[in-house]
Amino acid sequence: MATPVAHLARRLASGLRAAATVGDAAVVDHTRLVAARALAEAMPDLLVEARRVAATVAAGWHGRRRAGSGEAFWQYRPLVGGEPATAIDWRRSARDDQLYVREREWEAAHTVWLAPDLSPSMDWRSDLAPVTKRDRAVVLTLALADLLARAGERIGMPGVMRPITHRRAAERLAAALAAHPERLSLPLPGAVDRFSELVLIGDFLDDFDPLETRLSALAASGARLHLARIVDPAEATLPFVGHLEFRDPESGEIVRVPRTESLKQAWSARWAAHAGGLADLARRGGWTLVTHATDRAPVEAALALSASLGGEHHAPPWAATPGGPR
């Protein structure tokens, strides 16, 4: 009997062949084909790791359960002044000196869009990290998909897969990712729905002004933003010495530096400024921002993201308190 991973590998290979031919004409872009093949070959292992991460997080995760309209019992809570007497659960209250209200669990499924940056610049790692930024972004994406599927949420990926509610959503998302190797670093604003949540996973190393414009446009579409900033430890510290060539994997531009160590101070200042600007932008927009280095365990970032997705501040819009958002 074929294992689920072997089955997925066959599906990915099939999707890759479909993406590599257009009307029996071979795709001439060899670089993109090699990148697509590498992603397809790595996807089964990344899915296994993602499920391991999701299982670790799920052991201590309360998910997105909260009080609201539904049929399943949620919890008892003390009666609050001003609530009608009809809300009291008299049977529970009879066992104590306090009056209690019986709450039901909110059962409305929510739409969560997962958008990893799979552009060529993400397919890189230094000697200080065990994985590329691309692979870590994929693992976090699939781990979140697995966690959210367990909570009964609708999961989609802009331009790749429409939102679905399915217990094997992570596997379906993995197959869809491998079949769509060409990805924008950020989705287009019209690709996400209002009142949904959008998880963006990438390095966000674009020039800051265009990045701010694009993120603000996504937020203006009505979605709640969650940013997972993936960094390689060498990007933050620039631990290189001597003559180096820096090549832009997307434009092919090359910058030659005769003494790399002489740039360290200026590099550190610019790196801190970019990180600070992104943090300030997230703070002003009320977005989640999680920074994760690829030499750290992926479960750390998954825990932080799952907490932001499951927190009370992401209750449905009608549940806002009179005091405003928290």
Buried (B, 14 or more C-beta within 10 A) or exposed (E): EEEEBEBBBEBBBBBBEEBBEEEEEEEEEEEBBEBBBBBBBBBBEBBBBBBBBBEBBBEEBEBBBBBBEBEEEBEBEEBEEEEEEEEBBEEBBEEEEEBBBBBBBBEEEBBBBBBBBBBBBBBBBBEBBEBBBBBBBBBBBBBBBBBBBBBBBBBBBBEBBEBBBEEBBBBBBBBBBBBBBEBBBBBEBEBBBEEBBBBBBBBBBBEBEEBBEBBBEBBEBBBBBBBBBBBBBBBBBBEBEEEBEEEEBEEEEEEEBEEBEEBBEEBEEEBEEBBEBBBEBBEEBEBBBBBBBBBEEBBBBBBBBBBBBBBEEBBEEEEEEEEEEE
